[in-house]
């Protein structure tokens, strides 16, 4: 395993989970792993939002992690794996940390408790209890438009002092809050944006990278945006961003990850665009739009 503290930066891919006939499609999963491990990504997130983690049975989640790790071990390159976990019951999440402690992962991405809307003191105690208990480092996931509660910067800065909390996936939807956090955070606490459409903006503001569903498509270009900014080439980074900026809108036109799965299916990387209810596959109208975009980008690449 790798030290997540030194690897939580750059471009991370929240890998989609391929299904076929309502089963985990291991053939497609291995194909995806080989493909993206060879790209300029810095890590995988498994079983989180983009991976439809809330629909995965425990045995499927374990098989997902084992398959990805096994496929990387057989190839020329490995990248760190973070396991996505979520829930509103601290005790149950501690049990999940115990149950996954010996899995071949490098850390966890844990979302704030959903639906129950705890106070800031409650979230502080929740995440500290998990960090004290976890065998692997934690990255936090702040996404208030899904959980109905925002982790404030005051709480995040307290949590950043914990030695087993190493970073944040920032979907707070407030640039002002993000900039203030980037200014005040401890140096060792990494902040990666999870807002695909704001990727370039967040990097320019000082974020350490991105966790981007859109990077399933044109992966090298998303990686180049980060690389050019790191080299100080602001103009080149903006030019590369303009190449993929529209993708970050198109792939979220309907609930994610259905549009990305359709694209990957049409591109031959997965054998089915299947998603699990309550998600549904893309509409015929969006499918036609995606087909046109796929065809147009194929012509440009040729």
C-alpha positions as CSV (number, residue, x, y, z in Angstrom):
1,X,0.0,0.0,0.0
2,X,1.1,3.6,-0.5
3,X,1.1,6.5,1.9
4,X,-2.0,8.5,1.1
5,X,-0.6,11.5,2.9
6,X,2.0,12.0,0.1
7,X,-0.2,10.9,-2.8
8,X,-3.4,12.9,-2.3
9,X,-2.9,15.4,-5.2
10,X,-3.3,15.7,-8.9
11,X,-6.1,13.9,-10.9
12,X,-8.1,11.2,-9.1
13,X,-10.7,9.2,-10.9
14,X,-13.9,8.2,-9.1
15,X,-14.3,5.0,-11.1
16,X,-17.7,4.0,-12.4
17,X,-18.9,0.5,-11.4
18,X,-19.8,-1.5,-14.5
19,X,-22.9,-3.7,-14.3
20,X,-24.4,-6.3,-16.6
21,X,-27.7,-8.0,-15.9
22,X,-27.7,-6.4,-12.4
23,X,-24.3,-8.0,-11.6
24,X,-20.9,-6.6,-11.2
25,X,-19.3,-6.9,-14.6
26,X,-15.7,-7.9,-13.7
27,X,-14.6,-8.2,-17.3
28,X,-15.5,-4.6,-18.0
29,X,-14.0,-3.6,-14.6
30,X,-10.7,-5.2,-15.5
31,X,-10.7,-3.4,-18.9
32,X,-11.4,-0.1,-17.2
33,X,-8.7,-0.6,-14.6
34,X,-6.1,-1.5,-17.3
35,X,-7.1,1.5,-19.4
36,X,-7.0,4.2,-16.7
37,X,-4.0,2.8,-14.7
38,X,-2.1,3.5,-17.9
39,X,-3.3,7.1,-18.0
40,X,-1.9,10.1,-16.2
41,X,-4.2,9.7,-13.1
42,X,-2.9,9.8,-9.5
43,X,-5.5,7.5,-7.8
44,X,-8.8,5.8,-7.9
45,X,-11.9,6.4,-5.7
46,X,-14.0,3.2,-5.6
47,X,-17.6,2.7,-4.5
48,X,-18.3,6.4,-4.0
49,X,-21.0,8.5,-5.7
50,X,-19.8,8.0,-9.3
51,X,-19.3,4.3,-8.5
52,X,-23.0,3.9,-7.3
53,X,-21.6,2.8,-4.0
54,X,-24.9,3.1,-2.2
55,X,-26.4,0.4,-4.4
56,X,-23.5,-2.0,-3.9
57,X,-23.9,-5.0,-1.6
58,X,-21.0,-5.6,0.8
59,X,-19.7,-8.6,-1.1
60,X,-19.8,-6.6,-4.4
61,X,-17.9,-3.8,-2.9
62,X,-15.2,-6.1,-1.6
63,X,-15.0,-7.8,-5.0
64,X,-14.8,-4.4,-6.7
65,X,-11.7,-3.4,-4.6
66,X,-10.0,-6.8,-5.0
67,X,-10.5,-6.9,-8.7
68,X,-9.1,-3.4,-9.3
69,X,-6.1,-4.1,-7.1
70,X,-5.5,-7.5,-8.7
71,X,-5.7,-6.0,-12.2
72,X,-3.2,-3.3,-11.3
73,X,-0.8,-5.8,-9.7
74,X,-0.7,-7.6,-13.1
75,X,0.1,-4.4,-15.0
76,X,3.1,-2.0,-15.2
77,X,1.7,0.7,-12.9
78,X,-0.3,0.9,-9.7
79,X,-2.0,3.9,-8.2
80,X,-3.5,4.4,-4.7
81,X,-7.1,3.4,-4.0
82,X,-9.5,5.2,-1.7
83,X,-12.7,3.4,-0.7
84,X,-15.8,5.6,-0.6
85,X,-18.0,5.2,2.5
86,X,-21.1,7.1,3.6
87,X,-23.7,6.9,6.3
88,X,-25.5,8.7,9.1
89,X,-24.7,6.2,11.9
90,X,-21.3,6.7,13.4
91,X,-21.3,3.3,15.1
92,X,-22.2,1.5,11.9
93,X,-19.5,3.3,10.0
94,X,-17.0,2.3,12.6
95,X,-18.1,-1.3,12.0
96,X,-17.5,-0.8,8.3
97,X,-14.0,0.5,9.0
98,X,-13.4,-2.7,10.9
99,X,-14.8,-4.9,8.2
100,X,-12.6,-3.2,5.5
101,X,-9.4,-2.8,7.5
102,X,-7.6,-5.7,5.8
103,X,-8.8,-4.8,2.3
104,X,-6.1,-3.8,-0.2
105,X,-6.8,0.0,0.0
106,X,-4.8,3.0,0.9
107,X,-7.5,5.2,2.5
108,X,-11.1,6.2,2.7
109,X,-13.2,9.0,1.3
110,X,-16.0,9.5,3.8
111,X,-18.9,11.8,3.2
112,X,-20.6,13.9,5.9
113,X,-23.7,12.3,7.5
114,X,-26.7,12.7,5.2
115,X,-30.3,13.4,6.1
116,X,-30.0,13.8,9.9
117,X,-28.3,17.2,9.6
118,X,-26.0,17.1,12.6
119,X,-24.6,20.2,14.2
120,X,-21.0,21.2,13.6
121,X,-20.1,19.8,17.0
122,X,-21.8,16.6,16.0
123,X,-19.8,16.4,12.7
124,X,-16.6,17.1,14.6
125,X,-17.2,14.3,17.0
126,X,-18.4,12.0,14.2
127,X,-15.3,12.4,12.0
128,X,-12.9,12.4,15.0
129,X,-14.4,9.1,16.1
130,X,-13.9,7.6,12.7
131,X,-10.4,8.9,12.3
132,X,-9.4,7.5,15.7
133,X,-10.8,4.1,14.7
134,X,-9.7,3.8,11.1
135,X,-6.7,1.6,10.1
136,X,-6.1,3.8,7.0
137,X,-6.1,7.6,6.5
138,X,-9.3,9.5,5.9
139,X,-10.2,12.1,3.3
140,X,-13.4,14.0,4.1
141,X,-16.1,14.7,1.5
142,X,-18.1,17.9,1.9
143,X,-21.1,17.9,-0.5
144,X,-24.0,19.8,1.2
145,X,-26.3,19.7,-1.8
146,X,-26.4,15.9,-1.4
147,X,-26.2,15.6,2.4
148,X,-28.1,18.8,3.5
149,X,-25.3,19.9,5.8
150,X,-22.2,21.9,5.2
151,X,-18.9,21.3,7.0
152,X,-17.8,24.8,7.9
153,X,-14.2,25.9,7.6
154,X,-14.0,26.2,11.4
155,X,-14.9,22.5,11.7
156,X,-12.6,21.5,8.8
157,X,-9.6,23.3,10.3
158,X,-10.2,21.5,13.6
159,X,-10.4,18.2,11.8
160,X,-7.3,18.9,9.7
161,X,-5.3,18.8,12.9
162,X,-6.1,15.1,13.3
163,X,-3.1,13.0,12.2
164,X,-5.3,10.5,10.4
165,X,-7.3,13.0,8.4
166,X,-5.3,14.0,5.4
167,X,-7.6,16.0,3.0
168,X,-10.9,16.9,1.6
169,X,-12.9,16.4,-1.5
170,X,-14.5,19.8,-1.8
171,X,-18.0,20.0,-3.3
172,X,-19.1,22.8,-1.0
173,X,-20.3,24.9,-3.9
174,X,-18.9,28.1,-2.3
175,X,-15.8,29.5,-3.9
176,X,-15.5,32.0,-1.1
177,X,-15.4,29.1,1.5
178,X,-12.9,27.2,-0.6
179,X,-10.5,30.0,-1.0
180,X,-10.6,30.8,2.7
181,X,-9.9,27.1,3.5
182,X,-7.0,27.0,1.1
183,X,-5.6,30.1,2.7
184,X,-5.9,28.9,6.3
185,X,-5.4,25.1,6.1
186,X,-2.3,23.3,7.5
187,X,0.3,22.6,4.8
188,X,-0.2,18.8,5.1
189,X,-4.0,19.0,4.6
190,X,-4.8,18.5,0.9
191,X,-7.9,19.9,-0.8
192,X,-9.1,18.5,-4.1
193,X,-12.1,19.8,-5.9
194,X,-15.0,17.5,-6.8
195,X,-16.8,20.1,-8.9
196,X,-15.9,19.1,-12.4
197,X,-17.1,22.4,-14.0
198,X,-14.9,24.4,-11.6
199,X,-11.7,22.3,-12.0
200,X,-9.6,24.9,-13.7
201,X,-10.8,27.7,-11.4
202,X,-10.2,25.6,-8.2
203,X,-6.6,24.7,-9.4
204,X,-5.9,28.4,-10.1
205,X,-7.1,29.2,-6.6
206,X,-4.6,26.8,-5.1
207,X,-6.4,23.4,-4.9
208,X,-4.2,20.4,-4.9
209,X,-6.1,18.6,-7.6
210,X,-9.4,17.2,-8.6
211,X,-11.6,14.1,-8.2
212,X,-13.5,14.2,-11.4
213,X,-16.1,12.0,-13.0
214,X,-15.6,13.8,-16.3
215,X,-12.0,12.6,-16.4
216,X,-13.2,9.2,-17.6
217,X,-13.3,11.1,-21.0
218,X,-10.3,12.9,-22.4
219,X,-8.3,11.8,-19.3
220,X,-5.0,13.1,-20.7
221,X,-6.4,16.6,-21.2
222,X,-7.7,16.9,-17.7
223,X,-4.3,15.7,-16.4
224,X,-2.6,18.3,-18.6
225,X,-4.6,21.2,-17.1
226,X,-3.1,20.3,-13.7
227,X,0.4,19.6,-15.1
228,X,0.5,22.9,-17.0
229,X,-0.6,24.9,-14.0
230,X,2.0,23.2,-11.8
231,X,4.6,24.2,-14.3
232,X,3.4,27.8,-14.2
233,X,2.0,27.7,-17.8
234,X,-1.3,29.5,-17.1
235,X,-2.1,30.1,-20.8
236,X,-1.4,26.5,-21.8
237,X,-3.5,25.2,-18.9
238,X,-6.5,27.4,-19.9
239,X,-6.2,26.3,-23.5
240,X,-6.3,22.6,-22.5
241,X,-9.3,23.4,-20.2
242,X,-11.2,24.9,-23.0
243,X,-10.9,21.5,-24.8
244,X,-12.9,19.7,-22.1
245,X,-14.9,22.4,-20.4
246,X,-18.1,21.5,-22.3
247,X,-17.7,17.9,-21.3
248,X,-18.1,18.8,-17.6
249,X,-21.6,20.2,-18.4
250,X,-22.6,17.5,-20.9
251,X,-21.8,14.6,-18.6
252,X,-24.0,16.0,-15.9
253,X,-27.0,17.0,-18.1
254,X,-28.8,14.0,-16.6
255,X,-28.0,12.3,-13.2
256,X,-24.5,11.0,-13.1
257,X,-23.0,8.5,-13.8
258,X,-25.5,7.5,-16.5
259,X,-24.1,9.9,-19.2
260,X,-20.5,8.8,-18.6
261,X,-21.5,5.1,-18.6
262,X,-23.2,5.6,-21.9
263,X,-20.1,7.3,-23.4
264,X,-17.8,4.5,-22.0
265,X,-20.2,1.9,-23.5
266,X,-20.2,3.5,-26.9
267,X,-16.4,3.7,-26.7
268,X,-16.1,0.0,-26.0
269,X,-14.6,0.4,-22.5
270,X,-17.6,-1.2,-20.8
271,X,-20.0,-3.8,-22.1
272,X,-23.2,-2.1,-20.9
273,X,-24.4,1.4,-19.9
274,X,-26.5,-0.2,-17.1
275,X,-27.1,1.7,-13.9
276,X,-29.0,0.6,-10.8
277,X,-32.3,2.0,-9.7
278,X,-33.2,4.6,-8.7
279,X,-30.8,5.7,-11.4
280,X,-31.9,5.1,-15.0
281,X,-30.0,5.1,-18.3
282,X,-29.9,8.3,-20.3
283,X,-32.8,9.5,-22.4
284,X,-32.9,9.0,-26.1
285,X,-32.4,12.8,-26.6
286,X,-29.3,12.9,-24.5
287,X,-28.0,9.6,-26.1
288,X,-28.2,11.3,-29.5
289,X,-26.4,14.3,-28.2
290,X,-23.7,12.2,-26.7
291,X,-23.3,10.2,-29.9
292,X,-22.8,13.4,-31.9
293,X,-20.1,14.6,-29.4
294,X,-18.4,11.2,-29.5
295,X,-18.3,11.2,-33.3
296,X,-17.0,14.8,-33.4
297,X,-14.2,14.2,-30.9
298,X,-13.2,11.0,-32.7
299,X,-12.8,13.1,-35.9
300,X,-10.7,15.7,-34.2
301,X,-8.5,12.9,-32.6
302,X,-8.1,11.3,-36.1
